[in-house]
Amino acid sequence: MSDYSFVLPKSQADLEDLINRLHGYSEQKNFSRALVLCQHMIIHDSTRMAGYRERAEVWQAMAEHDLALHDLQQLMALGSVEPVDYYNLGIAELRNTEAKKAVAAFTKGIELGEIHKSSYYTQSCKFHRAAAFLRLGMPKEALEDCNEIEDGYRCFLPSEGMKTKEDLVAQAQQQI
């Protein structure tokens, strides 16, 4: 089978194998092959959302942030209900200095996590939403989010670098 071949996945396991192959290409910085597989996925209804999700990751790895943002917006237009998609959209909006849009995306990610009874992205969404609130000059809202984040929590913020919950709290207190 050629590296560029595409067989429509017939099961979740087939889809996971395809995504693993795609990730392998990205890790090797063989972005053209990864993008070809993503495009094949986007063409088919059954794999379209996964194709956009994966292509956004490839664009991010290539530092093509505007293209990644576009693909994440396509996921929203298709009706994604995955918290990870809204988390990634929020990060892209923060990177794009669209703090208000980032707040909306992180809020939706938190809400979807509650609906799905999954808290995997909740702290990260709240952390990044707090940072977005600070960019909007809304320190009280930032502190509310920080109060729900565990002490010592740390994450990378676009254009700011690694920050801790305590860094955000101190920044919020300075804004009050």
Buried (B, 14 or more C-beta within 10 A) or exposed (E): EEEEEBEEBEEEEEBEEBBEEBBEBBEEEEBEBBBBBBEBBBEEEEBBBBBBBBBBBBBBBBEBBEBBBBBBBBBBEEEBEBBBBBBBBBBBBBBBEBBEBBBBBBBBBBEBBEEEEEEEBBBBBBBBBBBBBBBBEBBEBBBBBBEEBEEEBEBEBBEEEEBBBBBBBEBBEEBE
